[in-house]
């Protein structure tokens, strides 16, 4: 096991499998204990990757070579009282 993320840090979830061209993949922006995340934005090499978004998810389909690289997400995390 690795180090735990702080409770208010966003984590970008990706499938734990080998991905091939033409596959369908969905990236998910999550936070510890499923707290509410709003205003999510995704970045690919520090730019907006485009693609269809559904709240905290970004779909890359069909997967292509130009989708490779570094991704991260940003958003606001609600602690139940404030964001």
ABEGO torsion letter per residue (X at the ends): XBBBBBAABBBBBBBBBBBBBGBBBBBBBBBBGGBBBBGBBBBBGGBBAEEBBBEABBBBOBBBAAABEBBBBBBBBBAGABX
